[in-house]
Amino acid sequence: MRYAAVVLCIVLMACAKPAPSTNSSADTLTRRQKDSVLGASRLPGARGIRGALSAQDSAAARNARVDSIQ
């Protein structure tokens, strides 16, 4: 009897819906915005993030120039 009660509880917990998240403001930032915030911080490795964002901007500008030629 005890085993059946434990199995029933496990099955009910597995079938339960998760509670809706009320904290949706954390999901509003894009990946680039999050990286920009980290790059502006004084954390170790922030210079690397700033460099990667700069390289990404440079590559995007170069690709835009190449696309405008064709």
A tleap script that builds the chain and sets N, CA, C and O, in Angstrom:
source leaprc.protein.ff14SB
mol = sequence {
  NMET ARG TYR ALA ALA VAL VAL LEU CYS ILE
  VAL LEU MET ALA CYS ALA LYS PRO ALA PRO
  SER THR ASN SER SER ALA ASP THR LEU THR
  ARG ARG GLN LYS ASP SER VAL LEU GLY ALA
  SER ARG LEU PRO GLY ALA ARG GLY ILE ARG
  GLY ALA LEU SER ALA GLN ASP SER ALA ALA
  ALA ARG ASN ALA ARG VAL ASP SER ILE CGLN
}
set mol.1.N position { 0.824 -1.190 0.000 }
set mol.1.CA position { 0.000 0.000 0.000 }
set mol.1.C position { 0.872 1.259 0.000 }
set mol.1.O position { 0.588 2.221 -0.713 }
set mol.2.N position { 1.904 1.239 0.785 }
set mol.2.CA position { 2.793 2.391 0.881 }
set mol.2.C position { 3.491 2.622 -0.470 }
set mol.2.O position { 3.659 3.763 -0.900 }
set mol.3.N position { 3.890 1.543 -1.124 }
set mol.3.CA position { 4.560 1.626 -2.425 }
set mol.3.C position { 3.631 2.256 -3.462 }
set mol.3.O position { 4.073 3.074 -4.269 }
set mol.4.N position { 2.368 1.889 -3.448 }
set mol.4.CA position { 1.397 2.431 -4.389 }
set mol.4.C position { 1.201 3.929 -4.160 }
set mol.4.O position { 1.045 4.685 -5.120 }
set mol.5.N position { 1.208 4.361 -2.910 }
set mol.5.CA position { 1.040 5.778 -2.605 }
set mol.5.C position { 2.241 6.583 -3.103 }
set mol.5.O position { 2.075 7.688 -3.620 }
set mol.6.N position { 3.439 6.041 -2.951 }
set mol.6.CA position { 4.646 6.718 -3.421 }
set mol.6.C position { 4.636 6.816 -4.942 }
set mol.6.O position { 4.947 7.867 -5.502 }
set mol.7.N position { 4.285 5.736 -5.603 }
set mol.7.CA position { 4.225 5.739 -7.067 }
set mol.7.C position { 3.175 6.734 -7.542 }
set mol.7.O position { 3.419 7.466 -8.501 }
set mol.8.N position { 2.016 6.780 -6.898 }
set mol.8.CA position { 0.963 7.721 -7.262 }
set mol.8.C position { 1.442 9.166 -7.106 }
set mol.8.O position { 1.172 10.000 -7.971 }
set mol.9.N position { 2.138 9.466 -6.030 }
set mol.9.CA position { 2.665 10.824 -5.825 }
set mol.9.C position { 3.671 11.186 -6.906 }
set mol.9.O position { 3.655 12.308 -7.413 }
set mol.10.N position { 4.539 10.261 -7.262 }
set mol.10.CA position { 5.542 10.532 -8.299 }
set mol.10.C position { 4.872 10.779 -9.640 }
set mol.10.O position { 5.262 11.690 -10.370 }
set mol.11.N position { 3.857 9.970 -9.973 }
set mol.11.CA position { 3.150 10.147 -11.243 }
set mol.11.C position { 2.419 11.481 -11.267 }
set mol.11.O position { 2.437 12.168 -12.288 }
set mol.12.N position { 1.785 11.860 -10.181 }
set mol.12.CA position { 1.076 13.138 -10.133 }
set mol.12.C position { 2.041 14.316 -10.248 }
set mol.12.O position { 1.731 15.312 -10.901 }
set mol.13.N position { 3.192 14.206 -9.624 }
set mol.13.CA position { 4.180 15.285 -9.713 }
set mol.13.C position { 4.736 15.392 -11.133 }
set mol.13.O position { 5.009 16.496 -11.606 }
set mol.14.N position { 4.902 14.282 -11.803 }
set mol.14.CA position { 5.436 14.295 -13.164 }
set mol.14.C position { 4.431 14.879 -14.147 }
set mol.14.O position { 4.826 15.461 -15.157 }
set mol.15.N position { 3.152 14.734 -13.871 }
set mol.15.CA position { 2.120 15.227 -14.783 }
set mol.15.C position { 1.690 16.656 -14.487 }
set mol.15.O position { 0.940 17.242 -15.267 }
set mol.16.N position { 2.138 17.217 -13.400 }
set mol.16.CA position { 1.718 18.568 -13.024 }
set mol.16.C position { 2.336 19.604 -13.948 }
set mol.16.O position { 3.469 19.447 -14.401 }
set mol.17.N position { 1.589 20.659 -14.224 }
set mol.17.CA position { 2.089 21.754 -15.050 }
set mol.17.C position { 2.979 22.654 -14.191 }
set mol.17.O position { 2.692 22.870 -13.013 }
set mol.18.N position { 4.054 23.175 -14.774 }
set mol.18.CA position { 4.870 24.110 -14.008 }
set mol.18.C position { 4.127 25.426 -13.809 }
set mol.18.O position { 3.283 25.802 -14.623 }
set mol.19.N position { 4.444 26.110 -12.737 }
set mol.19.CA position { 3.803 27.390 -12.454 }
set mol.19.C position { 4.257 28.416 -13.484 }
set mol.19.O position { 5.428 28.439 -13.860 }
set mol.20.N position { 3.347 29.260 -13.939 }
set mol.20.CA position { 3.742 30.274 -14.919 }
set mol.20.C position { 4.749 31.241 -14.317 }
set mol.20.O position { 4.637 31.634 -13.156 }
set mol.21.N position { 5.719 31.611 -15.112 }
set mol.21.CA position { 6.757 32.513 -14.640 }
set mol.21.C position { 6.229 33.940 -14.625 }
set mol.21.O position { 5.677 34.413 -15.619 }
set mol.22.N position { 6.396 34.617 -13.511 }
set mol.22.CA position { 5.952 36.002 -13.404 }
set mol.22.C position { 7.093 36.969 -13.670 }
set mol.22.O position { 6.861 38.174 -13.773 }
set mol.23.N position { 8.323 36.472 -13.785 }
set mol.23.CA position { 9.483 37.315 -14.010 }
set mol.23.C position { 9.876 37.253 -15.478 }
set mol.23.O position { 10.820 36.552 -15.843 }
set mol.24.N position { 9.154 37.985 -16.320 }
set mol.24.CA position { 9.443 37.964 -17.746 }
set mol.24.C position { 10.411 39.070 -18.139 }
set mol.24.O position { 10.854 39.107 -19.287 }
set mol.25.N position { 10.753 39.967 -17.229 }
set mol.25.CA position { 11.633 41.078 -17.576 }
set mol.25.C position { 13.065 40.599 -17.825 }
set mol.25.O position { 13.817 41.276 -18.526 }
set mol.26.N position { 13.453 39.471 -17.280 }
set mol.26.CA position { 14.804 38.967 -17.493 }
set mol.26.C position { 14.989 38.448 -18.910 }
set mol.26.O position { 16.121 38.356 -19.387 }
set mol.27.N position { 13.906 38.109 -19.590 }
set mol.27.CA position { 13.990 37.551 -20.924 }
set mol.27.C position { 13.863 38.613 -22.022 }
set mol.27.O position { 13.815 38.262 -23.201 }
set mol.28.N position { 13.806 39.883 -21.669 }
set mol.28.CA position { 13.583 40.910 -22.679 }
set mol.28.C position { 14.873 41.370 -23.338 }
set mol.28.O position { 14.818 41.986 -24.402 }
set mol.29.N position { 16.026 41.097 -22.752 }
set mol.29.CA position { 17.290 41.512 -23.336 }
set mol.29.C position { 17.753 40.515 -24.393 }
set mol.29.O position { 17.627 39.303 -24.220 }
set mol.30.N position { 18.284 41.040 -25.480 }
set mol.30.CA position { 18.844 40.168 -26.504 }
set mol.30.C position { 20.227 39.703 -26.066 }
set mol.30.O position { 20.784 40.221 -25.098 }
set mol.31.N position { 20.771 38.737 -26.772 }
set mol.31.CA position { 22.100 38.218 -26.448 }
set mol.31.C position { 23.146 39.332 -26.566 }
set mol.31.O position { 24.062 39.415 -25.747 }
set mol.32.N position { 23.007 40.181 -27.579 }
set mol.32.CA position { 23.964 41.275 -27.766 }
set mol.32.C position { 23.881 42.280 -26.627 }
set mol.32.O position { 24.908 42.779 -26.166 }
set mol.33.N position { 22.676 42.582 -26.170 }
set mol.33.CA position { 22.517 43.521 -25.061 }
set mol.33.C position { 23.132 42.960 -23.782 }
set mol.33.O position { 23.767 43.690 -23.021 }
set mol.34.N position { 22.941 41.670 -23.550 }
set mol.34.CA position { 23.544 41.047 -22.367 }
set mol.34.C position { 25.063 41.094 -22.456 }
set mol.34.O position { 25.741 41.374 -21.467 }
set mol.35.N position { 25.603 40.817 -23.659 }
set mol.35.CA position { 27.051 40.855 -23.839 }
set mol.35.C position { 27.576 42.270 -23.674 }
set mol.35.O position { 28.663 42.468 -23.132 }
set mol.36.N position { 26.821 43.250 -24.133 }
set mol.36.CA position { 27.232 44.635 -24.005 }
set mol.36.C position { 27.296 45.050 -22.537 }
set mol.36.O position { 28.215 45.759 -22.127 }
set mol.37.N position { 26.326 44.613 -21.757 }
set mol.37.CA position { 26.329 44.921 -20.321 }
set mol.37.C position { 27.535 44.268 -19.653 }
set mol.37.O position { 28.207 44.891 -18.831 }
set mol.38.N position { 27.804 43.019 -20.004 }
set mol.38.CA position { 28.969 42.342 -19.432 }
set mol.38.C position { 30.266 43.008 -19.865 }
set mol.38.O position { 31.197 43.133 -19.070 }
set mol.39.N position { 30.331 43.437 -21.124 }
set mol.39.CA position { 31.527 44.089 -21.619 }
set mol.39.C position { 31.794 45.416 -20.943 }
set mol.39.O position { 32.949 45.822 -20.813 }
set mol.40.N position { 30.752 46.094 -20.513 }
set mol.40.CA position { 30.906 47.380 -19.840 }
set mol.40.C position { 31.276 47.218 -18.369 }
set mol.40.O position { 31.639 48.195 -17.714 }
set mol.41.N position { 31.190 46.025 -17.855 }
set mol.41.CA position { 31.498 45.807 -16.439 }
set mol.41.C position { 33.003 45.702 -16.228 }
set mol.41.O position { 33.785 45.704 -17.179 }
set mol.42.N position { 33.382 45.611 -14.982 }
set mol.42.CA position { 34.794 45.476 -14.644 }
set mol.42.C position { 35.153 44.030 -14.287 }
set mol.42.O position { 36.155 43.779 -13.617 }
set mol.43.N position { 34.341 43.104 -14.732 }
set mol.43.CA position { 34.591 41.690 -14.471 }
set mol.43.C position { 35.787 41.206 -15.273 }
set mol.43.O position { 36.094 41.766 -16.326 }
set mol.44.N position { 36.468 40.171 -14.788 }
set mol.44.CA position { 37.559 39.599 -15.583 }
set mol.44.C position { 37.015 39.054 -16.904 }
set mol.44.O position { 36.004 38.352 -16.923 }
set mol.45.N position { 37.686 39.380 -17.996 }
set mol.45.CA position { 37.262 38.919 -19.300 }
set mol.45.C position { 36.366 39.898 -20.030 }
set mol.45.O position { 35.968 39.635 -21.165 }
set mol.46.N position { 36.038 41.024 -19.407 }
set mol.46.CA position { 35.154 42.001 -20.046 }
set mol.46.C position { 35.813 42.609 -21.277 }
set mol.46.O position { 35.130 42.933 -22.249 }
set mol.47.N position { 37.139 42.768 -21.243 }
set mol.47.CA position { 37.829 43.308 -22.413 }
set mol.47.C position { 37.687 42.367 -23.596 }
set mol.47.O position { 37.553 42.821 -24.732 }
set mol.48.N position { 37.713 41.082 -23.351 }
set mol.48.CA position { 37.531 40.103 -24.421 }
set mol.48.C position { 36.151 40.179 -25.033 }
set mol.48.O position { 35.996 40.025 -26.245 }
set mol.49.N position { 35.152 40.416 -24.208 }
set mol.49.CA position { 33.789 40.548 -24.708 }
set mol.49.C position { 33.668 41.807 -25.554 }
set mol.49.O position { 33.045 41.793 -26.616 }
set mol.50.N position { 34.270 42.899 -25.077 }
set mol.50.CA position { 34.244 44.144 -25.862 }
set mol.50.C position { 34.946 43.941 -27.199 }
set mol.50.O position { 34.483 44.435 -28.227 }
set mol.51.N position { 36.059 43.219 -27.190 }
set mol.51.CA position { 36.771 42.949 -28.435 }
set mol.51.C position { 35.957 42.109 -29.391 }
set mol.51.O position { 35.964 42.349 -30.599 }
set mol.52.N position { 35.254 41.123 -28.860 }
set mol.52.CA position { 34.415 40.271 -29.712 }
set mol.52.C position { 33.259 41.067 -30.302 }
set mol.52.O position { 32.909 40.878 -31.467 }
set mol.53.N position { 32.663 41.957 -29.510 }
set mol.53.CA position { 31.582 42.796 -30.031 }
set mol.53.C position { 32.096 43.745 -31.109 }
set mol.53.O position { 31.417 43.995 -32.105 }
set mol.54.N position { 33.296 44.267 -30.902 }
set mol.54.CA position { 33.899 45.145 -31.908 }
set mol.54.C position { 34.172 44.388 -33.207 }
set mol.54.O position { 33.915 44.898 -34.297 }
set mol.55.N position { 34.690 43.176 -33.081 }
set mol.55.CA position { 34.948 42.358 -34.268 }
set mol.55.C position { 33.653 42.007 -34.981 }
set mol.55.O position { 33.611 41.967 -36.211 }
set mol.56.N position { 32.612 41.755 -34.228 }
set mol.56.CA position { 31.311 41.449 -34.826 }
set mol.56.C position { 30.760 42.661 -35.575 }
set mol.56.O position { 30.224 42.525 -36.675 }
set mol.57.N position { 30.893 43.838 -34.983 }
set mol.57.CA position { 30.445 45.059 -35.654 }
set mol.57.C position { 31.231 45.301 -36.933 }
set mol.57.O position { 30.666 45.681 -37.959 }
set mol.58.N position { 32.536 45.077 -36.864 }
set mol.58.CA position { 33.393 45.274 -38.031 }
set mol.58.C position { 33.011 44.312 -39.158 }
set mol.58.O position { 32.941 44.709 -40.321 }
set mol.59.N position { 32.768 43.064 -38.815 }
set mol.59.CA position { 32.393 42.071 -39.826 }
set mol.59.C position { 31.024 42.393 -40.423 }
set mol.59.O position { 30.816 42.216 -41.624 }
set mol.60.N position { 30.095 42.861 -39.602 }
set mol.60.CA position { 28.770 43.217 -40.108 }
set mol.60.C position { 28.860 44.411 -41.059 }
set mol.60.O position { 28.180 44.439 -42.085 }
set mol.61.N position { 29.697 45.397 -40.721 }
set mol.61.CA position { 29.863 46.555 -41.600 }
set mol.61.C position { 30.520 46.150 -42.913 }
set mol.61.O position { 30.130 46.626 -43.980 }
set mol.62.N position { 31.513 45.274 -42.836 }
set mol.62.CA position { 32.181 44.796 -44.047 }
set mol.62.C position { 31.202 44.025 -44.928 }
set mol.62.O position { 31.186 44.215 -46.144 }
set mol.63.N position { 30.398 43.168 -44.338 }
set mol.63.CA position { 29.405 42.408 -45.110 }
set mol.63.C position { 28.362 43.328 -45.738 }
set mol.63.O position { 27.902 43.074 -46.852 }
set mol.64.N position { 27.986 44.395 -45.032 }
set mol.64.CA position { 27.021 45.348 -45.578 }
set mol.64.C position { 27.632 46.058 -46.797 }
set mol.64.O position { 26.943 46.294 -47.789 }
set mol.65.N position { 28.927 46.396 -46.715 }
set mol.65.CA position { 29.588 47.043 -47.853 }
set mol.65.C position { 29.655 46.101 -49.050 }
set mol.65.O position { 29.430 46.513 -50.188 }
set mol.66.N position { 29.966 44.834 -48.784 }
set mol.66.CA position { 30.056 43.849 -49.880 }
set mol.66.C position { 28.683 43.628 -50.500 }
set mol.66.O position { 28.566 43.510 -51.720 }
set mol.67.N position { 27.649 43.570 -49.678 }
set mol.67.CA position { 26.300 43.352 -50.199 }
set mol.67.C position { 25.822 44.533 -51.038 }
set mol.67.O position { 25.059 44.355 -51.988 }
set mol.68.N position { 26.270 45.738 -50.688 }
set mol.68.CA position { 25.809 46.916 -51.429 }
set mol.68.C position { 26.485 47.026 -52.797 }
set mol.68.O position { 25.980 47.717 -53.681 }
set mol.69.N position { 27.618 46.353 -52.974 }
set mol.69.CA position { 28.325 46.396 -54.252 }
set mol.69.C position { 27.581 45.585 -55.300 }
set mol.69.O position { 27.511 45.988 -56.461 }
set mol.70.N position { 27.038 44.477 -54.914 }
set mol.70.CA position { 26.405 43.563 -55.872 }
set mol.70.C position { 25.065 44.003 -56.293 }
set mol.70.O position { 24.419 43.330 -57.096 }
savepdb mol mol.pdb
quit
